[in-house]
Amino acid sequence: MYRIKTFLIEGFFCHTHNAAWHTLHNIICGTGSKLEGYLDSIRDHLKCDVNIFHGKNDELIPVECSYNVQQKVPRARVKIIENEDHITIVVNRQKAFARELEEIWNRSSG
């Protein structure tokens, strides 16, 4: 747990306005514009399961974004986690998240 807290603290201190702008710019101008094509490829060429975990209290990425992915890739499973946000969806629930990942892996290898 100590490493996670250290990582988060370093991330918060390093995430200045300038860094935030560059991150947003890279997402929108870099991968963001290619996202539709990536989702098309996943939908049309891959057979793997798609699982999306989203914290209901996420203020960084709206929950609608996960449902938009599901519309584009209908086999995608969206799981909304109550009372969690963009970070706490994993940090507050490491054991539950690990169990969920194990379930996904077990289904895919079955």
Biopython code that builds the backbone (N, CA, C, O; Angstrom):
import numpy as np
from Bio.PDB.StructureBuilder import StructureBuilder

atoms = [
    (1, "MET", "N", (0.826, -1.186, 0.000)),
    (1, "MET", "CA", (0.000, 0.000, 0.000)),
    (1, "MET", "C", (0.875, 1.257, 0.000)),
    (1, "MET", "O", (0.502, 2.279, -0.576)),
    (2, "TYR", "N", (2.058, 1.173, 0.658)),
    (2, "TYR", "CA", (2.940, 2.334, 0.745)),
    (2, "TYR", "C", (3.369, 2.805, -0.639)),
    (2, "TYR", "O", (3.410, 4.008, -0.900)),
    (3, "ARG", "N", (3.694, 1.854, -1.540)),
    (3, "ARG", "CA", (4.113, 2.227, -2.896)),
    (3, "ARG", "C", (3.001, 2.938, -3.649)),
    (3, "ARG", "O", (3.251, 3.899, -4.376)),
    (4, "ILE", "N", (1.790, 2.473, -3.477)),
    (4, "ILE", "CA", (0.656, 3.105, -4.160)),
    (4, "ILE", "C", (0.497, 4.539, -3.694)),
    (4, "ILE", "O", (0.307, 5.437, -4.514)),
    (5, "LYS", "N", (0.573, 4.770, -2.386)),
    (5, "LYS", "CA", (0.443, 6.131, -1.859)),
    (5, "LYS", "C", (1.570, 7.013, -2.370)),
    (5, "LYS", "O", (1.337, 8.163, -2.742)),
    (6, "THR", "N", (2.790, 6.487, -2.394)),
    (6, "THR", "CA", (3.930, 7.254, -2.893)),
    (6, "THR", "C", (3.733, 7.611, -4.359)),
    (6, "THR", "O", (3.973, 8.750, -4.759)),
    (7, "PHE", "N", (3.302, 6.653, -5.155)),
    (7, "PHE", "CA", (3.046, 6.883, -6.569)),
    (7, "PHE", "C", (1.990, 7.969, -6.753)),
    (7, "PHE", "O", (2.159, 8.864, -7.581)),
    (8, "LEU", "N", (0.908, 7.897, -5.991)),
    (8, "LEU", "CA", (-0.164, 8.884, -6.110)),
    (8, "LEU", "C", (0.313, 10.271, -5.703)),
    (8, "LEU", "O", (0.003, 11.258, -6.371)),
    (9, "ILE", "N", (1.066, 10.350, -4.613)),
    (9, "ILE", "CA", (1.571, 11.652, -4.159)),
    (9, "ILE", "C", (2.493, 12.250, -5.214)),
    (9, "ILE", "O", (2.375, 13.431, -5.538)),
    (10, "GLU", "N", (3.414, 11.445, -5.756)),
    (10, "GLU", "CA", (4.314, 11.945, -6.802)),
    (10, "GLU", "C", (3.517, 12.401, -8.014)),
    (10, "GLU", "O", (3.813, 13.441, -8.603)),
    (11, "GLY", "N", (2.509, 11.626, -8.386)),
    (11, "GLY", "CA", (1.670, 11.992, -9.528)),
    (11, "GLY", "C", (0.943, 13.296, -9.309)),
    (11, "GLY", "O", (0.861, 14.124, -10.216)),
    (12, "PHE", "N", (0.408, 13.490, -8.103)),
    (12, "PHE", "CA", (-0.311, 14.737, -7.818)),
    (12, "PHE", "C", (0.633, 15.932, -7.836)),
    (12, "PHE", "O", (0.276, 16.989, -8.356)),
    (13, "PHE", "N", (1.837, 15.781, -7.275)),
    (13, "PHE", "CA", (2.773, 16.896, -7.251)),
    (13, "PHE", "C", (3.304, 17.223, -8.641)),
    (13, "PHE", "O", (3.566, 18.386, -8.947)),
    (14, "CYS", "N", (3.464, 16.220, -9.473)),
    (14, "CYS", "CA", (3.993, 16.438, -10.818)),
    (14, "CYS", "C", (2.924, 16.902, -11.798)),
    (14, "CYS", "O", (3.251, 17.414, -12.869)),
    (15, "HIS", "N", (1.671, 16.735, -11.454)),
    (15, "HIS", "CA", (0.596, 17.021, -12.389)),
    (15, "HIS", "C", (0.208, 18.505, -12.317)),
    (15, "HIS", "O", (-0.864, 18.861, -11.827)),
    (16, "THR", "N", (1.089, 19.335, -12.807)),
    (16, "THR", "CA", (0.829, 20.771, -12.836)),
    (16, "THR", "C", (-0.115, 21.090, -13.983)),
    (16, "THR", "O", (-0.470, 20.214, -14.771)),
    (17, "HIS", "N", (-0.514, 22.335, -14.067)),
    (17, "HIS", "CA", (-1.389, 22.760, -15.165)),
    (17, "HIS", "C", (-0.740, 22.439, -16.511)),
    (17, "HIS", "O", (-1.411, 21.959, -17.426)),
    (18, "ASN", "N", (0.548, 22.699, -16.633)),
    (18, "ASN", "CA", (1.269, 22.438, -17.883)),
    (18, "ASN", "C", (1.248, 20.952, -18.222)),
    (18, "ASN", "O", (0.996, 20.580, -19.368)),
    (19, "ALA", "N", (1.508, 20.108, -17.239)),
    (19, "ALA", "CA", (1.494, 18.662, -17.476)),
    (19, "ALA", "C", (0.086, 18.201, -17.825)),
    (19, "ALA", "O", (-0.096, 17.351, -18.698)),
    (20, "ALA", "N", (-0.903, 18.757, -17.148)),
    (20, "ALA", "CA", (-2.292, 18.381, -17.432)),
    (20, "ALA", "C", (-2.663, 18.756, -18.860)),
    (20, "ALA", "O", (-3.320, 17.983, -19.558)),
    (21, "TRP", "N", (-2.244, 19.939, -19.297)),
    (21, "TRP", "CA", (-2.558, 20.368, -20.659)),
    (21, "TRP", "C", (-1.931, 19.427, -21.669)),
    (21, "TRP", "O", (-2.584, 19.018, -22.629)),
    (22, "HIS", "N", (-0.658, 19.077, -21.459)),
    (22, "HIS", "CA", (0.029, 18.184, -22.394)),
    (22, "HIS", "C", (-0.605, 16.792, -22.407)),
    (22, "HIS", "O", (-0.719, 16.174, -23.465)),
    (23, "THR", "N", (-1.013, 16.304, -21.255)),
    (23, "THR", "CA", (-1.683, 15.008, -21.194)),
    (23, "THR", "C", (-2.976, 15.048, -21.989)),
    (23, "THR", "O", (-3.230, 14.168, -22.811)),
    (24, "LEU", "N", (-3.788, 16.056, -21.752)),
    (24, "LEU", "CA", (-5.056, 16.192, -22.462)),
    (24, "LEU", "C", (-4.815, 16.331, -23.962)),
    (24, "LEU", "O", (-5.501, 15.694, -24.761)),
    (25, "HIS", "N", (-3.854, 17.150, -24.343)),
    (25, "HIS", "CA", (-3.527, 17.348, -25.757)),
    (25, "HIS", "C", (-3.106, 16.039, -26.405)),
    (25, "HIS", "O", (-3.534, 15.732, -27.517)),
    (26, "ASN", "N", (-2.270, 15.264, -25.719)),
    (26, "ASN", "CA", (-1.802, 13.992, -26.274)),
    (26, "ASN", "C", (-2.949, 13.004, -26.453)),
    (26, "ASN", "O", (-2.979, 12.250, -27.425)),
    (27, "ILE", "N", (-3.880, 13.009, -25.526)),
    (27, "ILE", "CA", (-5.016, 12.096, -25.632)),
    (27, "ILE", "C", (-5.917, 12.505, -26.784)),
    (27, "ILE", "O", (-6.306, 11.666, -27.597)),
    (28, "ILE", "N", (-6.251, 13.788, -26.862)),
    (28, "ILE", "CA", (-7.173, 14.245, -27.899)),
    (28, "ILE", "C", (-6.519, 14.210, -29.276)),
    (28, "ILE", "O", (-7.121, 13.723, -30.234)),
    (29, "CYS", "N", (-5.318, 14.710, -29.382)),
    (29, "CYS", "CA", (-4.671, 14.806, -30.696)),
    (29, "CYS", "C", (-3.907, 13.536, -31.063)),
    (29, "CYS", "O", (-3.622, 13.296, -32.236)),
    (30, "GLY", "N", (-3.584, 12.740, -30.075)),
    (30, "GLY", "CA", (-2.843, 11.511, -30.350)),
    (30, "GLY", "C", (-3.778, 10.346, -30.497)),
    (30, "GLY", "O", (-4.278, 10.070, -31.587)),
    (31, "THR", "N", (-4.015, 9.661, -29.401)),
    (31, "THR", "CA", (-4.828, 8.449, -29.462)),
    (31, "THR", "C", (-6.317, 8.739, -29.577)),
    (31, "THR", "O", (-7.055, 7.928, -30.136)),
    (32, "GLY", "N", (-6.771, 9.864, -29.067)),
    (32, "GLY", "CA", (-8.194, 10.168, -29.084)),
    (32, "GLY", "C", (-8.793, 10.122, -30.473)),
    (32, "GLY", "O", (-9.888, 9.593, -30.665)),
    (33, "SER", "N", (-8.084, 10.672, -31.441)),
    (33, "SER", "CA", (-8.600, 10.694, -32.806)),
    (33, "SER", "C", (-8.590, 9.310, -33.446)),
    (33, "SER", "O", (-9.279, 9.080, -34.440)),
    (34, "LYS", "N", (-7.816, 8.391, -32.884)),
    (34, "LYS", "CA", (-7.715, 7.035, -33.436)),
    (34, "LYS", "C", (-8.630, 6.048, -32.714)),
    (34, "LYS", "O", (-8.756, 4.897, -33.131)),
    (35, "LEU", "N", (-9.264, 6.496, -31.641)),
    (35, "LEU", "CA", (-10.041, 5.593, -30.801)),
    (35, "LEU", "C", (-11.153, 4.883, -31.556)),
    (35, "LEU", "O", (-11.359, 3.686, -31.358)),
    (36, "GLU", "N", (-11.874, 5.593, -32.416)),
    (36, "GLU", "CA", (-12.957, 4.974, -33.181)),
    (36, "GLU", "C", (-12.435, 3.796, -34.008)),
    (36, "GLU", "O", (-13.056, 2.733, -34.043)),
    (37, "GLY", "N", (-11.313, 3.987, -34.659)),
    (37, "GLY", "CA", (-10.724, 2.914, -35.458)),
    (37, "GLY", "C", (-10.290, 1.731, -34.605)),
    (37, "GLY", "O", (-10.454, 0.578, -35.003)),
    (38, "TYR", "N", (-9.728, 2.024, -33.418)),
    (38, "TYR", "CA", (-9.326, 0.949, -32.511)),
    (38, "TYR", "C", (-10.544, 0.126, -32.092)),
    (38, "TYR", "O", (-10.507, -1.104, -32.086)),
    (39, "LEU", "N", (-11.626, 0.830, -31.742)),
    (39, "LEU", "CA", (-12.841, 0.129, -31.322)),
    (39, "LEU", "C", (-13.434, -0.678, -32.466)),
    (39, "LEU", "O", (-13.938, -1.780, -32.251)),
    (40, "ASP", "N", (-13.377, -0.138, -33.682)),
    (40, "ASP", "CA", (-13.841, -0.897, -34.849)),
    (40, "ASP", "C", (-13.033, -2.184, -35.003)),
    (40, "ASP", "O", (-13.598, -3.243, -35.280)),
    (41, "SER", "N", (-11.726, -2.097, -34.826)),
    (41, "SER", "CA", (-10.866, -3.281, -34.955)),
    (41, "SER", "C", (-11.181, -4.310, -33.881)),
    (41, "SER", "O", (-11.229, -5.509, -34.156)),
    (42, "ILE", "N", (-11.393, -3.843, -32.667)),
    (42, "ILE", "CA", (-11.742, -4.761, -31.579)),
    (42, "ILE", "C", (-13.064, -5.449, -31.894)),
    (42, "ILE", "O", (-13.194, -6.663, -31.736)),
    (43, "ARG", "N", (-14.036, -4.673, -32.337)),
    (43, "ARG", "CA", (-15.365, -5.213, -32.648)),
    (43, "ARG", "C", (-15.302, -6.198, -33.817)),
    (43, "ARG", "O", (-15.908, -7.268, -33.759)),
    (44, "ASP", "N", (-14.577, -5.847, -34.868)),
    (44, "ASP", "CA", (-14.631, -6.600, -36.119)),
    (44, "ASP", "C", (-13.595, -7.707, -36.261)),
    (44, "ASP", "O", (-13.817, -8.663, -37.005)),
    (45, "HIS", "N", (-12.463, -7.598, -35.561)),
    (45, "HIS", "CA", (-11.373, -8.531, -35.830)),
    (45, "HIS", "C", (-10.948, -9.376, -34.638)),
    (45, "HIS", "O", (-10.266, -10.386, -34.810)),
    (46, "LEU", "N", (-11.341, -8.978, -33.437)),
    (46, "LEU", "CA", (-10.938, -9.741, -32.255)),
    (46, "LEU", "C", (-12.141, -10.446, -31.652)),
    (46, "LEU", "O", (-13.266, -9.955, -31.746)),
    (47, "LYS", "N", (-11.913, -11.567, -31.048)),
    (47, "LYS", "CA", (-12.996, -12.339, -30.427)),
    (47, "LYS", "C", (-12.955, -12.274, -28.903)),
    (47, "LYS", "O", (-13.801, -12.869, -28.235)),
    (48, "CYS", "N", (-11.992, -11.565, -28.354)),
    (48, "CYS", "CA", (-11.817, -11.529, -26.904)),
    (48, "CYS", "C", (-12.963, -10.782, -26.207)),
    (48, "CYS", "O", (-13.639, -9.943, -26.801)),
    (49, "ASP", "N", (-13.152, -11.116, -24.940)),
    (49, "ASP", "CA", (-14.100, -10.380, -24.119)),
    (49, "ASP", "C", (-13.563, -8.973, -23.873)),
    (49, "ASP", "O", (-12.354, -8.741, -23.883)),
    (50, "VAL", "N", (-14.472, -8.057, -23.657)),
    (50, "VAL", "CA", (-14.101, -6.685, -23.313)),
    (50, "VAL", "C", (-14.802, -6.356, -22.009)),
    (50, "VAL", "O", (-16.028, -6.417, -21.923)),
    (51, "ASN", "N", (-14.024, -6.007, -20.993)),
    (51, "ASN", "CA", (-14.565, -5.685, -19.678)),
    (51, "ASN", "C", (-14.153, -4.278, -19.310)),
    (51, "ASN", "O", (-12.974, -3.929, -19.372)),
    (52, "ILE", "N", (-15.124, -3.474, -18.928)),
    (52, "ILE", "CA", (-14.861, -2.082, -18.581)),
    (52, "ILE", "C", (-15.312, -1.861, -17.149)),
    (52, "ILE", "O", (-16.465, -2.117, -16.801)),
    (53, "PHE", "N", (-14.399, -1.388, -16.327)),
    (53, "PHE", "CA", (-14.709, -1.042, -14.949)),
    (53, "PHE", "C", (-14.687, 0.479, -14.850)),
    (53, "PHE", "O", (-13.755, 1.128, -15.324)),
    (54, "HIS", "N", (-15.711, 1.034, -14.238)),
    (54, "HIS", "CA", (-15.796, 2.491, -14.153)),
    (54, "HIS", "C", (-16.338, 2.874, -12.787)),
    (54, "HIS", "O", (-17.357, 2.345, -12.344)),
    (55, "GLY", "N", (-15.656, 3.793, -12.122)),
    (55, "GLY", "CA", (-16.135, 4.292, -10.836)),
    (55, "GLY", "C", (-17.290, 5.262, -11.045)),
    (55, "GLY", "O", (-17.193, 6.185, -11.853)),
    (56, "LYS", "N", (-18.375, 5.054, -10.319)),
    (56, "LYS", "CA", (-19.560, 5.906, -10.494)),
    (56, "LYS", "C", (-19.260, 7.373, -10.181)),
    (56, "LYS", "O", (-19.878, 8.270, -10.754)),
    (57, "ASN", "N", (-18.312, 7.617, -9.272)),
    (57, "ASN", "CA", (-17.970, 8.989, -8.889)),
    (57, "ASN", "C", (-16.779, 9.549, -9.660)),
    (57, "ASN", "O", (-16.183, 10.540, -9.238)),
    (58, "ASP", "N", (-16.431, 8.934, -10.774)),
    (58, "ASP", "CA", (-15.303, 9.396, -11.590)),
    (58, "ASP", "C", (-15.615, 10.774, -12.158)),
    (58, "ASP", "O", (-16.575, 10.942, -12.911)),
    (59, "GLU", "N", (-14.805, 11.749, -11.795)),
    (59, "GLU", "CA", (-14.989, 13.107, -12.308)),
    (59, "GLU", "C", (-14.057, 13.405, -13.470)),
    (59, "GLU", "O", (-14.161, 14.461, -14.094)),
    (60, "LEU", "N", (-13.144, 12.483, -13.767)),
    (60, "LEU", "CA", (-12.195, 12.674, -14.860)),
    (60, "LEU", "C", (-12.773, 12.194, -16.187)),
    (60, "LEU", "O", (-12.667, 12.878, -17.205)),
    (61, "ILE", "N", (-13.385, 11.011, -16.165)),
    (61, "ILE", "CA", (-13.988, 10.443, -17.367)),
    (61, "ILE", "C", (-15.448, 10.132, -17.052)),
    (61, "ILE", "O", (-15.731, 9.346, -16.148)),
    (62, "PRO", "N", (-16.365, 10.731, -17.777)),
    (62, "PRO", "CA", (-17.794, 10.478, -17.497)),
    (62, "PRO", "C", (-18.167, 9.013, -17.738)),
    (62, "PRO", "O", (-17.637, 8.366, -18.641)),
    (63, "VAL", "N", (-19.080, 8.508, -16.921)),
    (63, "VAL", "CA", (-19.552, 7.130, -17.048)),
    (63, "VAL", "C", (-20.092, 6.870, -18.452)),
    (63, "VAL", "O", (-19.988, 5.754, -18.961)),
    (64, "GLU", "N", (-20.668, 7.894, -19.077)),
    (64, "GLU", "CA", (-21.216, 7.744, -20.428)),
    (64, "GLU", "C", (-20.167, 7.251, -21.414)),
    (64, "GLU", "O", (-20.500, 6.567, -22.382)),
    (65, "CYS", "N", (-18.899, 7.591, -21.177)),
    (65, "CYS", "CA", (-17.835, 7.140, -22.079)),
    (65, "CYS", "C", (-17.749, 5.616, -22.117)),
    (65, "CYS", "O", (-17.537, 5.030, -23.179)),
    (66, "SER", "N", (-17.912, 4.979, -20.968)),
    (66, "SER", "CA", (-17.866, 3.517, -20.936)),
    (66, "SER", "C", (-19.059, 2.925, -21.678)),
    (66, "SER", "O", (-18.927, 1.925, -22.383)),
    (67, "TYR", "N", (-20.217, 3.547, -21.515)),
    (67, "TYR", "CA", (-21.390, 3.056, -22.243)),
    (67, "TYR", "C", (-21.253, 3.322, -23.749)),
    (67, "TYR", "O", (-21.781, 2.559, -24.558)),
    (68, "ASN", "N", (-20.559, 4.383, -24.123)),
    (68, "ASN", "CA", (-20.307, 4.641, -25.541)),
    (68, "ASN", "C", (-19.412, 3.556, -26.141)),
    (68, "ASN", "O", (-19.613, 3.143, -27.283)),
    (69, "VAL", "N", (-18.433, 3.101, -25.376)),
    (69, "VAL", "CA", (-17.590, 1.999, -25.841)),
    (69, "VAL", "C", (-18.451, 0.753, -26.022)),
    (69, "VAL", "O", (-18.297, 0.026, -27.004)),
    (70, "GLN", "N", (-19.347, 0.508, -25.085)),
    (70, "GLN", "CA", (-20.221, -0.655, -25.181)),
    (70, "GLN", "C", (-21.132, -0.570, -26.408)),
    (70, "GLN", "O", (-21.426, -1.588, -27.034)),
    (71, "GLN", "N", (-21.574, 0.631, -26.750)),
    (71, "GLN", "CA", (-22.386, 0.776, -27.960)),
    (71, "GLN", "C", (-21.575, 0.431, -29.199)),
    (71, "GLN", "O", (-22.092, -0.164, -30.145)),
    (72, "LYS", "N", (-20.309, 0.805, -29.188)),
    (72, "LYS", "CA", (-19.435, 0.542, -30.327)),
    (72, "LYS", "C", (-19.013, -0.930, -30.378)),
    (72, "LYS", "O", (-18.861, -1.502, -31.457)),
    (73, "VAL", "N", (-18.828, -1.531, -29.212)),
    (73, "VAL", "CA", (-18.436, -2.938, -29.099)),
    (73, "VAL", "C", (-19.487, -3.618, -28.214)),
    (73, "VAL", "O", (-19.309, -3.703, -26.999)),
    (74, "PRO", "N", (-20.568, -4.096, -28.810)),
    (74, "PRO", "CA", (-21.711, -4.599, -28.031)),
    (74, "PRO", "C", (-21.392, -5.720, -27.040)),
    (74, "PRO", "O", (-22.104, -5.874, -26.047)),
    (75, "ARG", "N", (-20.354, -6.496, -27.281)),
    (75, "ARG", "CA", (-20.039, -7.574, -26.346)),
    (75, "ARG", "C", (-19.322, -7.069, -25.090)),
    (75, "ARG", "O", (-19.075, -7.842, -24.164)),
    (76, "ALA", "N", (-18.993, -5.796, -25.057)),
    (76, "ALA", "CA", (-18.309, -5.218, -23.894)),
    (76, "ALA", "C", (-19.232, -5.254, -22.678)),
    (76, "ALA", "O", (-20.420, -4.944, -22.765)),
    (77, "ARG", "N", (-18.659, -5.636, -21.558)),
    (77, "ARG", "CA", (-19.387, -5.635, -20.287)),
    (77, "ARG", "C", (-18.948, -4.403, -19.501)),
    (77, "ARG", "O", (-17.757, -4.198, -19.267)),
    (78, "VAL", "N", (-19.902, -3.598, -19.102)),
    (78, "VAL", "CA", (-19.608, -2.404, -18.310)),
    (78, "VAL", "C", (-20.023, -2.680, -16.876)),
    (78, "VAL", "O", (-21.167, -3.047, -16.607)),
    (79, "LYS", "N", (-19.082, -2.501, -15.962)),
    (79, "LYS", "CA", (-19.381, -2.666, -14.536)),
    (79, "LYS", "C", (-19.104, -1.326, -13.853)),
    (79, "LYS", "O", (-17.966, -0.860, -13.794)),
    (80, "ILE", "N", (-20.161, -0.731, -13.347)),
    (80, "ILE", "CA", (-20.041, 0.541, -12.635)),
    (80, "ILE", "C", (-19.864, 0.228, -11.148)),
    (80, "ILE", "O", (-20.667, -0.491, -10.553)),
    (81, "ILE", "N", (-18.813, 0.771, -10.567)),
    (81, "ILE", "CA", (-18.510, 0.513, -9.163)),
    (81, "ILE", "C", (-18.983, 1.709, -8.333)),
    (81, "ILE", "O", (-18.473, 2.821, -8.469)),
    (82, "GLU", "N", (-19.969, 1.452, -7.473)),
    (82, "GLU", "CA", (-20.537, 2.494, -6.618)),
    (82, "GLU", "C", (-19.472, 3.069, -5.681)),
    (82, "GLU", "O", (-18.562, 2.360, -5.251)),
    (83, "ASN", "N", (-19.596, 4.338, -5.376)),
    (83, "ASN", "CA", (-18.780, 5.037, -4.369)),
    (83, "ASN", "C", (-17.288, 5.064, -4.679)),
    (83, "ASN", "O", (-16.484, 5.306, -3.778)),
    (84, "GLU", "N", (-16.896, 4.824, -5.925)),
    (84, "GLU", "CA", (-15.479, 4.879, -6.292)),
    (84, "GLU", "C", (-15.299, 5.868, -7.433)),
    (84, "GLU", "O", (-16.241, 6.186, -8.159)),
    (85, "ASP", "N", (-14.058, 6.349, -7.574)),
    (85, "ASP", "CA", (-13.766, 7.328, -8.618)),
    (85, "ASP", "C", (-12.662, 6.798, -9.522)),
    (85, "ASP", "O", (-12.421, 5.591, -9.569)),
    (86, "HIS", "N", (-11.992, 7.689, -10.237)),
    (86, "HIS", "CA", (-11.001, 7.301, -11.237)),
    (86, "HIS", "C", (-9.828, 6.544, -10.622)),
    (86, "HIS", "O", (-9.257, 5.659, -11.260)),
    (87, "ILE", "N", (-9.471, 6.882, -9.401)),
    (87, "ILE", "CA", (-8.325, 6.248, -8.747)),
    (87, "ILE", "C", (-8.770, 5.179, -7.759)),
    (87, "ILE", "O", (-8.209, 4.083, -7.727)),
    (88, "THR", "N", (-9.776, 5.497, -6.956)),
    (88, "THR", "CA", (-10.164, 4.569, -5.895)),
    (88, "THR", "C", (-10.832, 3.305, -6.422)),
    (88, "THR", "O", (-11.016, 2.346, -5.671)),
    (89, "ILE", "N", (-11.194, 3.289, -7.689)),
    (89, "ILE", "CA", (-11.780, 2.075, -8.267)),
    (89, "ILE", "C", (-10.805, 0.903, -8.149)),
    (89, "ILE", "O", (-11.224, -0.252, -8.077)),
    (90, "VAL", "N", (-9.513, 1.200, -8.132)),
    (90, "VAL", "CA", (-8.502, 0.165, -7.946)),
    (90, "VAL", "C", (-7.868, 0.291, -6.563)),
    (90, "VAL", "O", (-7.763, -0.701, -5.841)),
    (91, "VAL", "N", (-7.442, 1.502, -6.185)),
    (91, "VAL", "CA", (-6.663, 1.697, -4.961)),
    (91, "VAL", "C", (-7.443, 1.297, -3.712)),
    (91, "VAL", "O", (-6.870, 0.699, -2.802)),
    (92, "ASN", "N", (-8.720, 1.607, -3.647)),
    (92, "ASN", "CA", (-9.506, 1.263, -2.456)),
    (92, "ASN", "C", (-9.972, -0.183, -2.455)),
    (92, "ASN", "O", (-10.482, -0.669, -1.446)),
    (93, "ARG", "N", (-9.805, -0.873, -3.573)),
    (93, "ARG", "CA", (-10.401, -2.206, -3.674)),
    (93, "ARG", "C", (-9.485, -3.187, -4.412)),
    (93, "ARG", "O", (-9.925, -3.901, -5.313)),
    (94, "GLN", "N", (-8.215, -3.213, -4.023)),
    (94, "GLN", "CA", (-7.238, -4.060, -4.702)),
    (94, "GLN", "C", (-7.643, -5.534, -4.708)),
    (94, "GLN", "O", (-7.542, -6.195, -5.742)),
    (95, "LYS", "N", (-8.097, -6.055, -3.570)),
    (95, "LYS", "CA", (-8.441, -7.479, -3.496)),
    (95, "LYS", "C", (-9.665, -7.786, -4.350)),
    (95, "LYS", "O", (-9.685, -8.791, -5.060)),
    (96, "ALA", "N", (-10.680, -6.939, -4.291)),
    (96, "ALA", "CA", (-11.883, -7.153, -5.105)),
    (96, "ALA", "C", (-11.535, -7.058, -6.587)),
    (96, "ALA", "O", (-12.017, -7.853, -7.394)),
    (97, "PHE", "N", (-10.694, -6.081, -6.944)),
    (97, "PHE", "CA", (-10.295, -5.922, -8.337)),
    (97, "PHE", "C", (-9.501, -7.142, -8.812)),
    (97, "PHE", "O", (-9.689, -7.611, -9.935)),
    (98, "ALA", "N", (-8.622, -7.648, -7.960)),
    (98, "ALA", "CA", (-7.848, -8.847, -8.317)),
    (98, "ALA", "C", (-8.780, -10.041, -8.533)),
    (98, "ALA", "O", (-8.575, -10.822, -9.463)),
    (99, "ARG", "N", (-9.799, -10.190, -7.687)),
    (99, "ARG", "CA", (-10.768, -11.282, -7.872)),
    (99, "ARG", "C", (-11.523, -11.115, -9.188)),
    (99, "ARG", "O", (-11.756, -12.094, -9.896)),
    (100, "GLU", "N", (-11.907, -9.880, -9.520)),
    (100, "GLU", "CA", (-12.613, -9.625, -10.784)),
    (100, "GLU", "C", (-11.739, -9.981, -11.980)),
    (100, "GLU", "O", (-12.216, -10.561, -12.955)),
    (101, "LEU", "N", (-10.465, -9.632, -11.899)),
    (101, "LEU", "CA", (-9.540, -9.986, -12.982)),
    (101, "LEU", "C", (-9.383, -11.496, -13.093)),
    (101, "LEU", "O", (-9.346, -12.037, -14.198)),
    (102, "GLU", "N", (-9.290, -12.179, -11.956)),
    (102, "GLU", "CA", (-9.193, -13.639, -11.977)),
    (102, "GLU", "C", (-10.421, -14.261, -12.634)),
    (102, "GLU", "O", (-10.300, -15.223, -13.392)),
    (103, "GLU", "N", (-11.607, -13.713, -12.344)),
    (103, "GLU", "CA", (-12.829, -14.217, -12.961)),
    (103, "GLU", "C", (-12.791, -14.036, -14.484)),
    (103, "GLU", "O", (-13.202, -14.921, -15.234)),
    (104, "ILE", "N", (-12.302, -12.902, -14.919)),
    (104, "ILE", "CA", (-12.180, -12.642, -16.362)),
    (104, "ILE", "C", (-11.219, -13.649, -16.980)),
    (104, "ILE", "O", (-11.526, -14.255, -18.006)),
    (105, "TRP", "N", (-10.065, -13.826, -16.362)),
    (105, "TRP", "CA", (-9.082, -14.775, -16.891)),
    (105, "TRP", "C", (-9.624, -16.197, -16.903)),
    (105, "TRP", "O", (-9.397, -16.945, -17.853)),
    (106, "ASN", "N", (-10.343, -16.570, -15.841)),
    (106, "ASN", "CA", (-10.922, -17.925, -15.780)),
    (106, "ASN", "C", (-11.952, -18.130, -16.879)),
    (106, "ASN", "O", (-11.994, -19.199, -17.488)),
    (107, "ARG", "N", (-12.786, -17.126, -17.146)),
    (107, "ARG", "CA", (-13.764, -17.230, -18.222)),
    (107, "ARG", "C", (-13.094, -17.362, -19.576)),
    (107, "ARG", "O", (-13.551, -18.113, -20.437)),
    (108, "SER", "N", (-12.012, -16.630, -19.757)),
    (108, "SER", "CA", (-11.361, -16.621, -21.079)),
    (108, "SER", "C", (-10.574, -17.896, -21.333)),
    (108, "SER", "O", (-10.371, -18.271, -22.487)),
    (109, "SER", "N", (-10.133, -18.561, -20.295)),
    (109, "SER", "CA", (-9.348, -19.785, -20.485)),
    (109, "SER", "C", (-10.225, -21.028, -20.446)),
    (109, "SER", "O", (-9.765, -22.135, -20.722)),
    (110, "GLY", "N", (-11.510, -20.829, -20.096)),
    (110, "GLY", "CA", (-12.441, -21.944, -19.912)),
    (110, "GLY", "C", (-12.817, -22.579, -21.159)),
    (110, "GLY", "O", (-13.595, -23.533, -21.157)),
]
sb = StructureBuilder()
sb.init_structure("model")
sb.init_model(0)
sb.init_chain("A")
sb.init_seg("    ")
for serial, (resi, resn, name, xyz) in enumerate(atoms, 1):
    if name == "N":
        sb.init_residue(resn, " ", resi, " ")
    sb.init_atom(name, np.array(xyz, "f"), 0.0, 1.0, " ", f" {name:<3s}", serial, name[0])
structure = sb.get_structure()
